Amino acid sequence: MSQSVTTATRQAPPSRFGPGARAGWPPRGPAPRRPAWREALDQLRAAARTEPGRLRAIGAVLAALVLAFGGVTAWQVAARQAAAEAVVERSQPLSGAAADIYRSLADADTTAASGFLAGGQEPRAEREQYDRDIEHAARLLAKAAADSGASAPARHQIGKLNELLPRYTGLVETARANNRLGFPLGGAYLREANHVMGSELLPAARALYETERDRLGQDYADATRWPWAALGVGAVALGALGWAQRREFLRTNRVFNRGLLAASAATAVALLWLATAHGVAAARLHDSEAHGARSLRVLHEAQLSAVQARANENLTLVAHGADGGAGGTDAYEVGYGKRMADLAGPSDVAGDTTGSDAPGTWLARAGKLADNRAERSWVDEASRFARQWRERHRTAHAADVDGDYGQALRLVIGGSGSTKESFQQVQEALREAITHEKGELKQAANDGRGALAWLAVGAGVLGLLGAVGAVLGIGRRLSEYR
């Protein structure tokens, strides 16, 4: 009994806290495995303590930097190429088309009033001009509506114009029908058509024009924005390559490493190409905007002011005092004065046909923006004819006020010596200036776009060659440790 108890006591495990406690009891399982990333990090740390390990790390960083430079350059240059392409192929044509829609609608309104003033037998030339203006505006609206890149505001204005145009043409046809029958009601219908044009159609056309003009400005800004990210990465990559070569020189006393030298040359060429090409492109695009797009905007505004002044002049005789403003003032005559003031400034001196345009008027601003003799001569011609028009209008208006309606009508819609002749001469001079500016703008924008040609592809190729050169240059040093 005593023997069995003693044996049992010997076989019992020792107490955890007693004097017989043994280390490692109770038995434990295997230690948990460390995460793979920690093991890899420890291996990298161990390798970094050796020269081959450091060289491998340097080669990887250099290759990554050069490749990143090539990729970022290709990405940013491609974005600027797309914006420059949009300036030439999309936003500028659409902006010009929107201005043409506005001008065609305003000119149709003017021509309708001119034809109405001729009496029941509307001149064939006036009728054909009106039809051309309406058809041209409708064709441009259809083209703008089919543009997949049109913004939501632009689509809204296009839809509004398409809805209002049939209403306007219906009023004009009703006015013509009444005029042919000799009914005075025709004048009321024509004034209502003019009201629809002035209060709904033209504001919608202007909103469309301003939307497309803003998009053109945004495309210019996108195309000329400097690629700072690419330039920064390129500078860092070139600096890192220089540091690596200096490090090798200090450790081995070798002046050149062909691989690293080739990588540095490729990076330097890409960086220089990027800075030079973008500088040239930005300069040409800025020139296109400053001397093309801005000048075109001013010339379009001058053209529109002239067309609206002519419409008000015609409607003054159509209304013949029926549409009086405050204090008995003819509203159309007031409208004519405002538009002419916008075009060439107010004229307080009778017989002023040689003076210069008032500062801030559309023609004065167009003259300041004209950057060559041809454009300046056309703007000067438009200014001279505008002053002539204003003087002839003064004579016609005086005849109308004195009750000589027939003389006033001849001076407004007649041939030689009429305000119609002066208006047509203003429009012809402005058309020539606009055509010239469109050519200048397109040429400068194409030059800017051409300066970026092949840069995206070239930067990618040079980045790849630079990375290969960096890897080969470091690999040559590593081979010395084998």
C-alpha positions as CSV (number, residue, x, y, z in Angstrom):
1,M,0.0,0.0,0.0
2,S,2.7,2.4,0.9
3,Q,4.6,1.3,-2.2
4,S,1.7,2.0,-4.5
5,V,1.1,5.5,-3.1
6,T,4.7,6.3,-3.5
7,T,4.7,5.3,-7.1
8,A,1.5,7.3,-7.8
9,T,3.1,10.3,-6.2
10,R,6.2,10.0,-8.3
11,Q,4.2,9.8,-11.6
12,A,2.0,12.9,-10.8
13,P,3.1,16.0,-12.7
14,P,4.8,18.7,-10.7
15,S,2.8,21.7,-9.5
16,R,3.1,24.8,-11.7
17,F,4.1,26.8,-8.7
18,G,5.8,24.2,-6.5
19,P,9.5,23.7,-6.0
20,G,9.5,20.8,-8.5
21,A,8.0,22.8,-11.4
22,R,9.8,22.3,-14.7
23,A,10.3,24.9,-17.5
24,G,8.2,24.3,-20.6
25,W,5.4,22.5,-18.8
26,P,2.7,22.1,-19.9
27,P,4.0,21.4,-23.3
28,R,3.3,24.1,-26.0
29,G,2.6,23.8,-29.8
30,P,4.9,25.0,-32.6
31,A,5.6,28.8,-32.8
32,P,3.2,30.7,-35.2
33,R,4.6,31.3,-38.7
34,R,5.5,34.9,-39.5
35,P,3.6,36.7,-42.3
36,A,5.2,36.3,-45.7
37,W,5.5,40.1,-46.1
38,R,7.5,40.3,-42.9
39,E,9.9,37.6,-44.0
40,A,10.3,39.3,-47.4
41,L,11.0,42.6,-45.7
42,D,13.6,41.0,-43.5
43,Q,15.2,39.4,-46.6
44,L,15.3,42.8,-48.3
45,R,16.9,44.4,-45.2
46,A,19.5,41.7,-45.2
47,A,20.1,42.2,-48.9
48,A,20.4,46.0,-48.5
49,R,23.3,45.5,-46.2
50,T,25.3,44.1,-49.1
51,E,26.5,46.0,-52.2
52,P,24.8,43.7,-54.7
53,G,21.5,44.1,-52.8
54,R,21.8,47.9,-52.9
55,L,22.6,47.9,-56.6
56,R,19.5,45.8,-57.3
57,A,17.4,48.2,-55.4
58,I,18.9,51.2,-57.2
59,G,18.3,49.6,-60.6
60,A,14.7,48.8,-59.8
61,V,14.1,52.4,-58.6
62,L,15.8,53.9,-61.6
63,A,13.9,51.7,-64.1
64,A,10.6,52.6,-62.4
65,L,11.3,56.3,-62.4
66,V,12.2,56.3,-66.1
67,L,9.2,54.2,-67.1
68,A,6.9,56.4,-65.0
69,F,8.3,59.5,-66.8
70,G,7.6,58.0,-70.2
71,G,4.1,56.9,-69.2
72,V,3.1,60.2,-67.5
73,T,4.5,62.1,-70.5
74,A,2.5,60.0,-73.0
75,W,-0.7,60.4,-70.9
76,Q,-0.4,64.2,-70.5
77,V,0.7,64.9,-74.0
78,A,-2.2,62.7,-75.4
79,A,-4.7,64.7,-73.4
80,R,-3.3,68.0,-74.8
81,Q,-3.3,66.6,-78.3
82,A,-6.9,65.7,-77.9
83,A,-7.8,69.2,-76.7
84,A,-5.8,70.8,-79.6
85,E,-7.6,68.4,-82.0
86,A,-11.0,69.5,-80.5
87,V,-10.1,73.2,-81.1
88,V,-9.5,72.6,-84.8
89,E,-12.1,69.9,-85.5
90,R,-14.9,70.4,-83.1
91,S,-15.2,73.4,-80.8
92,Q,-14.1,76.1,-83.2
93,P,-16.3,74.9,-86.1
94,L,-19.3,74.5,-83.7
95,S,-18.7,78.0,-82.2
96,G,-18.6,79.4,-85.8
97,A,-21.7,77.5,-86.7
98,A,-23.6,78.8,-83.6
99,A,-22.6,82.4,-84.7
100,D,-23.8,81.6,-88.2
101,I,-27.1,80.4,-86.8
102,Y,-27.5,83.7,-85.0
103,R,-26.5,85.7,-88.0
104,S,-28.8,83.8,-90.4
105,L,-31.8,84.2,-88.1
106,A,-31.2,87.9,-87.7
107,D,-30.5,88.4,-91.4
108,A,-33.8,86.5,-92.2
109,D,-35.7,88.9,-90.0
110,T,-34.0,91.9,-91.7
111,T,-34.7,90.5,-95.2
112,A,-38.4,89.8,-94.3
113,A,-38.9,93.4,-93.2
114,S,-37.1,94.7,-96.4
115,G,-39.4,92.6,-98.6
116,F,-42.5,93.7,-96.7
117,L,-41.6,97.3,-97.3
118,A,-41.4,96.8,-101.0
119,G,-45.2,96.2,-101.0
120,G,-47.4,93.3,-102.1
121,Q,-45.0,92.2,-104.9
122,E,-42.0,91.2,-102.8
123,P,-38.8,91.4,-104.9
124,R,-37.6,87.9,-105.9
125,A,-34.1,88.6,-104.6
126,E,-35.4,89.5,-101.1
127,R,-37.5,86.3,-101.0
128,E,-34.7,84.1,-102.1
129,Q,-32.3,85.7,-99.5
130,Y,-34.9,85.1,-96.8
131,D,-35.3,81.4,-97.9
132,R,-31.5,80.9,-97.9
133,D,-31.1,82.3,-94.4
134,I,-33.9,80.1,-93.0
135,E,-32.6,77.0,-94.8
136,H,-29.0,77.7,-93.7
137,A,-30.1,78.2,-90.0
138,A,-32.2,75.0,-90.2
139,R,-29.3,73.0,-91.7
140,L,-26.8,74.2,-89.1
141,L,-29.3,73.4,-86.3
142,A,-29.7,69.8,-87.6
143,K,-26.0,69.4,-87.8
144,A,-25.6,70.8,-84.2
145,A,-28.3,68.4,-83.0
146,A,-26.5,65.4,-84.5
147,D,-23.3,66.3,-82.7
148,S,-22.8,63.6,-80.1
149,G,-20.5,65.8,-78.1
150,A,-23.0,68.6,-77.5
151,S,-23.6,69.5,-73.9
152,A,-26.9,69.5,-72.2
153,P,-27.3,73.3,-72.3
154,A,-26.5,73.3,-76.0
155,R,-29.0,70.5,-76.7
156,H,-31.7,72.5,-74.8
157,Q,-31.1,75.6,-76.8
158,I,-31.1,73.6,-80.1
159,G,-34.4,72.0,-79.2
160,K,-35.8,75.4,-78.3
161,L,-34.7,76.9,-81.6
162,N,-36.1,74.0,-83.6
163,E,-39.4,74.5,-81.8
164,L,-39.6,78.3,-82.3
165,L,-38.4,78.5,-85.9
166,P,-41.6,77.1,-87.5
167,R,-43.7,79.5,-85.4
168,Y,-41.6,82.5,-86.7
169,T,-41.8,81.5,-90.3
170,G,-45.5,81.0,-90.0
171,L,-46.0,84.5,-88.8
172,V,-43.9,85.9,-91.6
173,E,-45.9,84.0,-94.2
174,T,-49.1,85.3,-92.7
175,A,-47.8,88.8,-92.8
176,R,-46.8,88.4,-96.5
177,A,-50.2,87.0,-97.4
178,N,-52.0,90.0,-95.8
179,N,-49.5,92.4,-97.4
180,R,-50.2,90.9,-100.9
181,L,-53.9,91.5,-100.3
182,G,-53.2,95.0,-99.1
183,F,-54.5,94.4,-95.5
184,P,-52.8,96.6,-92.8
185,L,-52.9,93.6,-90.5
186,G,-49.8,92.3,-92.3
187,G,-47.7,94.9,-90.5
188,A,-49.0,93.6,-87.1
189,Y,-48.1,90.0,-88.0
190,L,-44.6,91.1,-89.1
191,R,-44.1,93.0,-85.9
192,E,-45.2,89.9,-83.9
193,A,-42.7,87.8,-85.9
194,N,-40.0,90.3,-85.1
195,H,-41.0,90.1,-81.4
196,V,-40.6,86.3,-81.5
197,M,-37.3,86.7,-83.2
198,G,-36.0,89.3,-80.8
199,S,-37.3,88.0,-77.5
200,E,-37.1,84.2,-78.0
201,L,-35.2,83.0,-81.1
202,L,-32.2,85.3,-80.9
203,P,-31.7,84.9,-77.1
204,A,-31.7,81.1,-77.6
205,A,-29.3,81.4,-80.5
206,R,-27.0,83.7,-78.4
207,A,-27.1,81.2,-75.5
208,L,-26.1,78.4,-77.9
209,Y,-23.3,80.6,-79.2
210,E,-22.0,81.5,-75.8
211,T,-22.1,77.8,-74.7
212,E,-20.0,76.8,-77.7
213,R,-17.7,79.8,-77.2
214,D,-17.1,78.7,-73.6
215,R,-16.4,75.2,-74.7
216,L,-13.8,76.5,-77.2
217,G,-12.2,78.5,-74.4
218,Q,-12.0,75.4,-72.2
219,D,-10.4,73.4,-75.0
220,Y,-7.8,76.1,-75.5
221,A,-7.1,76.1,-71.7
222,D,-6.8,72.3,-71.7
223,A,-4.5,72.3,-74.8
224,T,-2.1,74.9,-73.4
225,R,-1.9,73.7,-69.8
226,W,1.7,72.8,-68.9
227,P,2.3,69.1,-68.1
228,W,3.9,69.7,-64.7
229,A,3.5,66.2,-63.5
230,A,5.5,64.8,-66.5
231,L,8.1,67.6,-66.2
232,G,8.5,66.9,-62.4
233,V,8.8,63.1,-62.8
234,G,11.3,63.6,-65.6
235,A,13.5,66.0,-63.5
236,V,13.4,63.5,-60.6
237,A,14.4,60.6,-62.9
238,L,17.2,62.6,-64.5
239,G,18.5,63.6,-61.0
240,A,18.3,60.0,-59.8
241,L,20.3,58.8,-62.8
242,G,22.9,61.5,-62.1
243,W,23.2,60.5,-58.5
244,A,23.6,56.8,-59.4
245,Q,26.4,57.6,-61.8
246,R,28.2,59.8,-59.2
247,R,27.8,57.1,-56.6
248,E,29.5,54.6,-58.9
249,F,32.3,57.0,-59.7
250,L,33.0,57.5,-56.0
251,R,33.0,53.8,-55.3
252,T,34.8,52.5,-58.4
253,N,36.5,55.6,-59.9
254,R,34.9,54.8,-63.2
255,V,33.8,57.9,-65.1
256,F,31.2,56.3,-67.4
257,N,28.6,53.6,-67.1
258,R,27.3,53.1,-70.6
259,G,23.9,51.8,-69.6
260,L,23.3,54.6,-67.1
261,L,24.7,57.1,-69.6
262,A,22.3,55.9,-72.3
263,A,19.4,56.0,-69.8
264,S,20.3,59.6,-68.9
265,A,20.5,60.6,-72.5
266,A,17.1,59.1,-73.3
267,T,15.5,60.8,-70.3
268,A,17.2,64.2,-71.1
269,V,16.1,64.0,-74.8
270,A,12.5,63.2,-73.8
271,L,12.5,66.0,-71.2
272,L,13.9,68.5,-73.6
273,W,11.5,67.4,-76.4
274,L,8.5,67.7,-74.0
275,A,9.5,71.2,-72.8
276,T,10.3,72.5,-76.3
277,A,7.3,70.9,-78.1
278,H,4.8,72.0,-75.5
279,G,6.3,75.5,-75.5
280,V,5.9,75.8,-79.2
281,A,2.4,74.3,-79.2
282,A,1.2,76.6,-76.4
283,A,2.7,79.7,-78.1
284,R,0.9,78.9,-81.4
285,L,-2.4,78.0,-79.7
286,H,-2.2,81.2,-77.6
287,D,-1.6,83.1,-80.9
288,S,-4.6,81.3,-82.4
289,E,-6.8,82.3,-79.5
290,A,-5.5,85.9,-79.1
291,H,-5.5,86.8,-82.8
292,G,-8.0,84.4,-84.1
293,A,-10.7,83.3,-81.7
294,R,-11.0,86.6,-79.9
295,S,-10.9,88.6,-83.1
296,L,-13.6,86.3,-84.5
297,R,-15.8,86.9,-81.5
298,V,-15.6,90.6,-81.9
299,L,-16.2,90.5,-85.6
300,H,-19.2,88.3,-85.1
301,E,-20.6,90.7,-82.6
302,A,-20.1,93.6,-85.0
303,Q,-21.9,91.6,-87.7
304,L,-24.8,90.8,-85.4
305,S,-25.1,94.4,-84.3
306,A,-25.2,95.6,-87.9
307,V,-27.9,93.0,-88.8
308,Q,-30.1,93.9,-85.9
309,A,-29.7,97.7,-86.5
310,R,-30.8,97.1,-90.1
311,A,-33.9,95.1,-88.9
312,N,-34.9,97.9,-86.5
313,E,-34.4,100.4,-89.3
314,N,-36.7,98.5,-91.6
315,L,-39.3,98.0,-88.9
316,T,-39.3,101.7,-88.1
317,L,-40.9,102.2,-91.6
318,V,-43.1,99.0,-91.3
319,A,-44.5,100.2,-88.0
320,H,-44.6,103.9,-89.3
321,G,-45.1,105.2,-85.8
322,A,-47.5,102.5,-84.7
323,D,-45.1,101.0,-82.1
324,G,-44.4,104.0,-79.9
325,G,-42.2,103.9,-76.8
326,A,-42.3,106.1,-73.8
327,G,-43.1,109.6,-74.6
328,G,-44.1,108.8,-78.2
329,T,-40.5,107.6,-79.1
330,D,-40.4,105.0,-81.9
331,A,-39.1,101.9,-80.2
332,Y,-37.5,100.6,-83.4
333,E,-35.7,103.8,-84.0
334,V,-34.3,103.6,-80.4
335,G,-33.3,100.0,-81.1
336,Y,-31.5,101.1,-84.2
337,G,-29.6,103.8,-82.3
338,K,-28.5,101.3,-79.6
339,R,-27.3,98.8,-82.1
340,M,-25.4,101.4,-84.1
341,A,-23.9,102.7,-80.9
342,D,-22.6,99.2,-80.2
343,L,-21.3,98.8,-83.7
344,A,-19.5,102.2,-84.2
345,G,-20.5,104.4,-81.3
346,P,-23.0,107.3,-81.1
347,S,-22.8,110.1,-83.6
348,D,-23.8,113.5,-82.4
349,V,-22.2,115.4,-85.2
350,A,-24.1,115.7,-88.5
351,G,-22.0,114.7,-91.5
352,D,-19.5,112.7,-89.5
353,T,-18.4,110.2,-92.2
354,T,-14.6,110.3,-91.6
355,G,-14.1,110.2,-87.9
356,S,-12.9,107.2,-86.0
357,D,-15.1,104.7,-84.1
358,A,-15.7,105.4,-80.4
359,P,-13.5,103.4,-78.0
360,G,-15.1,100.1,-76.8
361,T,-17.3,99.7,-79.8
362,W,-17.2,96.4,-81.8
363,L,-15.5,98.0,-84.8
364,A,-12.9,99.8,-82.6
365,R,-12.1,96.6,-80.8
366,A,-11.8,94.7,-84.0
367,G,-9.4,97.3,-85.3
368,K,-7.2,96.9,-82.2
369,L,-7.2,93.1,-82.6
370,A,-6.4,93.2,-86.3
371,D,-2.8,91.9,-86.6
372,N,-2.2,92.4,-90.3
373,R,-2.8,94.9,-93.0
374,A,-5.5,92.9,-94.9
375,E,-7.7,92.5,-91.8
376,R,-7.2,96.1,-90.7
377,S,-8.2,97.3,-94.2
378,W,-11.5,95.4,-94.1
379,V,-12.3,96.7,-90.6
380,D,-11.5,100.2,-91.7
381,E,-13.8,99.7,-94.7
382,A,-16.6,98.5,-92.4
383,S,-16.1,101.5,-90.2
384,R,-16.3,103.9,-93.1
385,F,-19.5,102.4,-94.5
386,A,-21.0,102.3,-91.0
387,R,-20.5,106.0,-90.6
388,Q,-21.9,106.5,-94.1
389,W,-24.9,104.3,-93.2
390,R,-25.6,106.4,-90.1
391,E,-25.6,109.6,-92.1
392,R,-27.9,108.3,-94.7
393,H,-30.2,107.0,-92.0
394,R,-30.3,110.4,-90.4
395,T,-31.6,111.8,-93.8
396,A,-34.1,109.0,-94.2
397,H,-35.5,109.4,-90.7
398,A,-35.8,113.2,-91.1
399,A,-37.9,112.6,-94.3
400,D,-40.1,110.1,-92.4
401,V,-40.6,112.5,-89.5
402,D,-41.5,115.3,-92.0
403,G,-44.2,113.0,-93.5
404,D,-42.4,112.2,-96.8
405,Y,-42.8,108.4,-96.4
406,G,-42.0,107.7,-100.1
407,Q,-38.7,109.5,-99.9
408,A,-37.8,107.8,-96.6
409,L,-38.6,104.4,-98.2
410,R,-36.4,105.1,-101.2
411,L,-33.5,106.1,-98.9
412,V,-33.9,102.9,-96.9
413,I,-34.6,100.1,-99.4
414,G,-33.5,101.8,-102.7
415,G,-30.4,101.2,-104.7
416,S,-27.4,103.5,-104.9
417,G,-27.2,106.1,-102.1
418,S,-29.6,104.1,-99.8
419,T,-29.0,102.7,-96.3
420,K,-29.5,99.3,-97.8
421,E,-26.4,99.8,-99.9
422,S,-24.3,101.0,-96.9
423,F,-25.5,98.0,-94.8
424,Q,-24.5,95.5,-97.5
425,Q,-21.1,97.1,-97.8
426,V,-20.6,96.9,-94.0
427,Q,-21.6,93.2,-94.1
428,E,-19.4,92.4,-97.0
429,A,-16.3,94.0,-95.3
430,L,-17.0,92.1,-92.1
431,R,-17.5,88.8,-94.0
432,E,-14.1,89.3,-95.6
433,A,-12.5,90.0,-92.3
434,I,-14.2,86.9,-90.7
435,T,-13.1,84.6,-93.5
436,H,-9.5,85.9,-93.2
437,E,-9.5,85.4,-89.4
438,K,-10.9,81.8,-89.7
439,G,-8.0,80.9,-91.9
440,E,-5.5,82.5,-89.5
441,L,-7.0,80.7,-86.5
442,K,-7.0,77.3,-88.2
443,Q,-3.5,77.7,-89.4
444,A,-2.1,78.7,-86.0
445,A,-4.2,76.0,-84.2
446,N,-2.9,73.3,-86.7
447,D,0.7,74.5,-86.1
448,G,0.2,74.1,-82.4
449,R,-1.3,70.6,-82.8
450,G,1.5,69.6,-85.2
451,A,4.1,70.6,-82.6
452,L,2.9,67.8,-80.3
453,A,2.8,65.2,-83.1
454,W,4.6,61.9,-82.2
455,L,5.6,63.3,-78.8
456,A,3.4,60.8,-76.8
457,V,4.8,57.8,-78.8
458,G,8.3,59.1,-78.7
459,A,8.2,59.7,-74.9
460,G,6.9,56.2,-74.3
461,V,9.7,54.7,-76.5
462,L,12.4,56.8,-74.9
463,G,11.1,55.9,-71.4
464,L,11.3,52.2,-72.3
465,L,14.8,52.5,-73.7
466,G,15.9,54.5,-70.7
467,A,14.6,51.8,-68.3
468,V,16.4,49.1,-70.3
469,G,19.6,51.2,-70.2
470,A,19.3,51.6,-66.4
471,V,18.8,47.9,-65.9
472,L,21.8,47.0,-68.2
473,G,24.0,49.5,-66.5
474,I,23.3,48.2,-63.0
475,G,23.5,44.6,-64.3
476,R,27.0,45.3,-65.5
477,R,28.1,46.3,-62.0
478,L,26.3,43.3,-60.5
479,S,28.2,40.9,-62.8
480,E,31.4,41.9,-61.0
481,Y,30.1,40.2,-57.8
482,R,29.5,36.8,-59.4
